[in-house]
Structure formats: C-alpha cells, structure tokens
Amino acid sequence: MLRNAMEPWHLVVLLVVCLLVFGSKKLPDMARSLGKSARILKSEAKAMRAEEPDPGTSPH
C-alpha cells in the first residue's frame, strides 16, 4: 500500500508548494533555522546520553 510513498516528483511538488506559500526569500532563513534547531537537538541528546549513569553500576 505505502511501498513507494515518496517518489522524486512528490518532492518537486512539495518544493513548488513551499515556494508559493512562503516565498523564495523566507525559505533559506527557514532552512537555516531548521538546521540550527537540529544541531541543538543533537547536541542536547548527546549531552543527556553522556549524563546517564552506567547501567552496570548500582547507585546505592
């Protein structure tokens, strides 16, 4: 049913719709802020993993 859900022409249509809705001037800023948010999320997740106690040791 969903075997080939995303084909290349779907991405083209999505890009055209985004250009029409947001305009060509706002898209680079939106992509930049999305990339910055993804980097922050990745670094926070990495920091949380580093703070976890070792499951092999007992806290008591």
DSSP file (Angstrom, degrees, kcal/mol; ACC not computed):
  #  RESIDUE AA STRUCTURE BP1 BP2  ACC     N-H-->O    O-->H-N    N-H-->O    O-->H-N    TCO  KAPPA ALPHA  PHI   PSI    X-CA   Y-CA   Z-CA
    1    1 A M              0   0    0      0, 0.0     3,-0.2     0, 0.0     0, 0.0   0.000 360.0 360.0 360.0 -51.0    0.0    0.0    0.0
    2    2 A L    >   +     0   0    0      1,-0.2     3,-1.0     2,-0.0     4,-0.2  -0.040 360.0 125.1-108.6  30.6    2.7    2.5    1.0
    3    3 A R  T 3  S+     0   0    0      1,-0.3     2,-0.3     2,-0.1     3,-0.2   0.924  86.1  19.1 -60.4 -50.4    5.5    0.8   -0.8
    4    4 A N  T 3  S+     0   0    0     -3,-0.2    -1,-0.3     1,-0.2     3,-0.1  -0.516  79.1 148.8-117.4  62.4    6.7    3.8   -2.9
    5    5 A A    <   +     0   0    0     -3,-1.0     2,-0.7    -2,-0.3    -1,-0.2   0.895  65.5  44.5 -67.2 -42.0    5.1    6.6   -0.9
    6    6 A M        +     0   0    0     -3,-0.2    -1,-0.2    -4,-0.2    -4,-0.0  -0.885  69.5 171.4-110.9 107.0    7.7    9.2   -1.6
    7    7 A E    >>  -     0   0    0     -2,-0.7     3,-1.3    -3,-0.1     4,-1.2  -0.699  48.0-101.6-104.8 163.7    8.8    9.4   -5.2
    8    8 A P  H 3> S+     0   0    0      0, 0.0     4,-1.6     0, 0.0     3,-0.2   0.844 120.6  56.6 -56.0 -36.3   11.0   12.2   -6.6
    9    9 A W  H 3> S+     0   0    0      1,-0.2     4,-2.2     2,-0.2     5,-0.2   0.783  99.7  60.6 -70.3 -23.3    8.1   14.1   -8.2
   10   10 A H  H <> S+     0   0    0     -3,-1.3     4,-2.5     2,-0.2    -1,-0.2   0.910 104.6  49.1 -64.1 -41.2    6.4   14.3   -4.8
   11   11 A L  H  X S+     0   0    0     -4,-1.2     4,-2.3     2,-0.2    -2,-0.2   0.871 109.5  51.8 -65.8 -36.8    9.4   16.2   -3.6
   12   12 A V  H  X S+     0   0    0     -4,-1.6     4,-2.3     2,-0.2    -1,-0.2   0.927 111.0  47.2 -64.9 -44.9    9.3   18.5   -6.6
   13   13 A V  H  X S+     0   0    0     -4,-2.2     4,-2.4     1,-0.2    -2,-0.2   0.913 111.8  51.1 -63.2 -42.4    5.6   19.2   -6.0
   14   14 A L  H  X S+     0   0    0     -4,-2.5     4,-2.4     1,-0.2    -2,-0.2   0.904 109.9  49.8 -61.7 -42.2    6.3   19.8   -2.3
   15   15 A L  H  X S+     0   0    0     -4,-2.3     4,-2.3     2,-0.2    -1,-0.2   0.903 110.6  49.6 -63.5 -42.2    9.1   22.3   -3.1
   16   16 A V  H  X S+     0   0    0     -4,-2.3     4,-2.2     2,-0.2    -2,-0.2   0.909 111.1  49.4 -64.1 -42.3    6.9   24.2   -5.5
   17   17 A V  H  X S+     0   0    0     -4,-2.4     4,-2.5     2,-0.2     5,-0.2   0.914 110.8  50.1 -63.7 -42.5    4.1   24.4   -2.9
   18   18 A C  H  X>S+     0   0    0     -4,-2.4     4,-2.8     1,-0.2     5,-0.6   0.903 109.9  51.0 -62.3 -40.8    6.5   25.7   -0.3
   19   19 A L  H  X5S+     0   0    0     -4,-2.3     4,-1.4     1,-0.2    -1,-0.2   0.900 112.5  46.2 -63.0 -40.3    7.8   28.3   -2.7
   20   20 A L  H  <5S+     0   0    0     -4,-2.2    -2,-0.2    -5,-0.2    -1,-0.2   0.885 118.7  40.8 -69.6 -38.4    4.3   29.5   -3.4
   21   21 A V  H  <5S+     0   0    0     -4,-2.5    -2,-0.2    -5,-0.2    -3,-0.2   0.940 130.0  22.6 -77.1 -48.3    3.2   29.6    0.2
   22   22 A F  H  <5S-     0   0    0     -4,-2.8     4,-0.4    -5,-0.2    -3,-0.2   0.702 101.6-126.3 -97.3 -21.8    6.3   31.1    1.9
   23   23 A G     X< -     0   0    0     -4,-1.4     4,-1.0    -5,-0.6     3,-0.3   0.053  27.3 -86.1  87.2 156.5    8.1   32.9   -1.0
   24   24 A S  T  4 S+     0   0    0      1,-0.2    -1,-0.1     2,-0.2    -4,-0.1   0.701 121.2  58.9 -75.8 -18.6   11.7   32.5   -2.1
   25   25 A K  T  > S+     0   0    0      1,-0.2     4,-0.5     2,-0.1    -1,-0.2   0.817 107.0  44.5 -80.9 -29.3   13.1   35.0    0.4
   26   26 A K  H  > S+     0   0    0     -4,-0.4     4,-2.4    -3,-0.3     5,-0.2   0.732  95.8  75.7 -87.0 -22.6   11.9   33.2    3.5
   27   27 A L  H  X S+     0   0    0     -4,-1.0     4,-2.6     1,-0.2     5,-0.2   0.905  93.7  48.9 -61.0 -45.4   12.9   29.7    2.6
   28   28 A P  H  > S+     0   0    0      0, 0.0     4,-2.4     0, 0.0    -1,-0.2   0.908 113.1  48.8 -61.8 -38.3   16.7   30.0    3.1
   29   29 A D  H  X S+     0   0    0     -4,-0.5     4,-2.4     2,-0.2    -2,-0.2   0.904 111.9  48.7 -65.5 -40.5   16.0   31.6    6.5
   30   30 A M  H  X S+     0   0    0     -4,-2.4     4,-2.2     2,-0.2    -1,-0.2   0.913 112.3  48.1 -65.3 -42.1   13.6   28.8    7.4
   31   31 A A  H  X S+     0   0    0     -4,-2.6     4,-2.3     2,-0.2    -2,-0.2   0.891 111.4  51.0 -65.7 -39.0   16.1   26.1    6.3
   32   32 A R  H  X S+     0   0    0     -4,-2.4     4,-2.2    -5,-0.2    -2,-0.2   0.923 112.0  45.9 -64.0 -44.7   18.9   27.8    8.3
   33   33 A S  H  X S+     0   0    0     -4,-2.4     4,-2.3     2,-0.2    -2,-0.2   0.857 111.6  52.5 -68.8 -34.0   16.8   27.9   11.5
   34   34 A L  H  X S+     0   0    0     -4,-2.2     4,-2.1     2,-0.2    -1,-0.2   0.911 110.6  47.7 -66.1 -41.9   15.7   24.3   11.0
   35   35 A G  H  X S+     0   0    0     -4,-2.3     4,-2.1     2,-0.2    -2,-0.2   0.890 111.5  50.4 -64.4 -40.0   19.3   23.2   10.6
   36   36 A K  H  X S+     0   0    0     -4,-2.2     4,-2.2     2,-0.2    -2,-0.2   0.911 110.7  49.3 -64.5 -42.3   20.3   25.2   13.7
   37   37 A S  H  X S+     0   0    0     -4,-2.3     4,-2.6     1,-0.2    -2,-0.2   0.889 109.8  51.5 -63.6 -39.3   17.5   23.6   15.7
   38   38 A A  H  X S+     0   0    0     -4,-2.1     4,-2.3     2,-0.2    -1,-0.2   0.891 109.5  49.8 -65.7 -39.3   18.5   20.1   14.6
   39   39 A R  H  X S+     0   0    0     -4,-2.1     4,-2.4     2,-0.2    -2,-0.2   0.908 111.7  48.4 -64.9 -41.1   22.1   20.8   15.6
   40   40 A I  H  X S+     0   0    0     -4,-2.2     4,-2.5     2,-0.2    -2,-0.2   0.928 111.9  49.2 -64.1 -44.8   21.0   22.0   19.1
   41   41 A L  H  X S+     0   0    0     -4,-2.6     4,-2.4     1,-0.2    -2,-0.2   0.907 111.6  49.6 -60.7 -42.3   18.7   18.9   19.5
   42   42 A K  H  X S+     0   0    0     -4,-2.3     4,-2.1     1,-0.2    -1,-0.2   0.913 112.1  46.9 -64.3 -43.4   21.5   16.6   18.5
   43   43 A S  H  X S+     0   0    0     -4,-2.4     4,-2.1     2,-0.2    -1,-0.2   0.881 112.7  49.6 -68.8 -36.8   24.0   18.2   20.9
   44   44 A E  H  X S+     0   0    0     -4,-2.5     4,-2.3     2,-0.2    -2,-0.2   0.903 111.0  49.4 -67.0 -40.8   21.4   18.1   23.8
   45   45 A A  H  X S+     0   0    0     -4,-2.4     4,-2.1     2,-0.2    -2,-0.2   0.892 111.2  50.0 -64.3 -39.1   20.6   14.5   23.1
   46   46 A K  H  X S+     0   0    0     -4,-2.1     4,-1.7     1,-0.2    -2,-0.2   0.897 110.6  49.7 -65.4 -40.0   24.4   13.7   23.1
   47   47 A A  H  X S+     0   0    0     -4,-2.1     4,-1.3     2,-0.2    -2,-0.2   0.882 109.5  51.4 -66.5 -38.5   24.8   15.5   26.4
   48   48 A M  H  X S+     0   0    0     -4,-2.3     4,-0.9     1,-0.2    -1,-0.2   0.896 109.0  50.6 -65.6 -39.7   21.9   13.6   28.0
   49   49 A R  H  < S+     0   0    0     -4,-2.1     3,-0.4     1,-0.2    -1,-0.2   0.868 108.5  52.7 -65.4 -35.0   23.4   10.3   27.0
   50   50 A A  H  < S+     0   0    0     -4,-1.7    -1,-0.2     1,-0.2    -2,-0.2   0.793 108.1  51.6 -70.4 -27.8   26.7   11.3   28.5
   51   51 A E  H  < S+     0   0    0     -4,-1.3    -1,-0.2    -3,-0.2    -2,-0.2   0.649  83.9 107.8 -84.2 -15.4   25.0   12.2   31.8
   52   52 A E  S  < S-     0   0    0     -4,-0.9     2,-0.1    -3,-0.4    -3,-0.0  -0.364  76.1-114.4 -64.0 138.9   23.2    8.8   32.1
   53   53 A P        -     0   0    0      0, 0.0    -1,-0.1     0, 0.0    -2,-0.1  -0.396  37.6 -93.7 -70.5 153.6   24.6    6.5   34.8
   54   54 A D    >   -     0   0    0      1,-0.2     3,-1.4    -2,-0.1     0, 0.0  -0.519  28.6-141.3 -66.7 125.6   26.2    3.3   33.7
   55   55 A P  T 3  S+     0   0    0      0, 0.0    -1,-0.2     0, 0.0    -3,-0.0   0.694  97.5  64.1 -65.7 -16.6   23.6    0.5   33.9
   56   56 A G  T 3  S+     0   0    0      2,-0.1     2,-0.3     0, 0.0    -2,-0.0   0.690  95.1  68.5 -79.1 -19.0   26.2   -1.9   35.1
   57   57 A T  S <  S-     0   0    0     -3,-1.4     0, 0.0     2,-0.0     0, 0.0  -0.770  79.4-128.8-104.5 148.6   26.8    0.0   38.4
   58   58 A S        -     0   0    0     -2,-0.3    -2,-0.1     1,-0.1    -4,-0.1  -0.776   5.8-144.8 -94.7 136.1   24.3    0.4   41.2
   59   59 A P              0   0    0      0, 0.0    -1,-0.1     0, 0.0    -2,-0.0   0.594 360.0 360.0 -74.5  -8.5   23.6    3.9   42.5
   60   60 A H              0   0    0      0, 0.0    -2,-0.0     0, 0.0    -3,-0.0   0.444 360.0 360.0 -92.6 360.0   23.3    2.6   46.2
